[in-house]
Amino acid sequence: MLLLLAQITTDDLQREALRLQHDYQFLTYGLVAAWVILAAYVMMMVGREKKLKKEIANLRAMLEDRR
């Protein structure tokens, strides 16, 4: 184990740090994309709910007019 640690250079550590930073950057982009998609989906569902409520209100009004 000590032999492996002795073989690690500062260049190796810098390369590994850059690789990890690059991976975290992609992770961040993925999470942002997921939240944007989720927010768009929720907004679509809210719009559909409002449309359905209006349609239900119109149907109730039509039923009241028939009576």
N, C-alpha and C positions, 0 to 999 in steps of 0.2 A: 504494500500500500504506500509506503514512504517513497518507493522508487517511482511510482506513478505520479505522486505529488511533486517530486523533484523534477520531473520531465515537463511539467506545465510551465509555459512561458507567459509573459505579460501579453504577447500578441494573441495567444490562445484565449486568454481571459477577455481581451478586448473584442475578439471575434464572437465569442459566446455572448457577451453583453449586447453586442449589436444584433445578433440573431434573436435574442430574447426580446429586445426592444421592437424589432420588426414584427415578431409574432404577436406581441401585445397590441401593436398598432392595428393589425388585422382583426384581432379579437374585439378591439374597441369599435372598429368599423362595422363588424358583424352585429354587435349589440345595439349600436345606433340604428342600423337598418331594421333590426327586429322591433325596436320600439316605434320606429316610424310606421312600419307595417301594422303593428298592433293599434296604434293611434288612428290610422286610416280606417281600419276595420271597425273600431269602436264608433267612429264618426259615421260610417255607413249604417251601422245598426241603429244609431240614434236617429238618423234621417228616416230610415224605414219605419221605426216606431212612431215618429211624428206623422208620417204618411198614413199608417194604419189607424192611428187615433182619429185623424181627420175623416177617414173613410168610415169608421165605426160611427162617428158623430153624424155624418151625412145619412147613413143607413137608419140610425135611430130617428132622425128627423123625418125621413121618408115614412117610417112606420107610424110615427105620431100623426103625420098628415093623413094617412089612410084611415085612421080611427075616427 
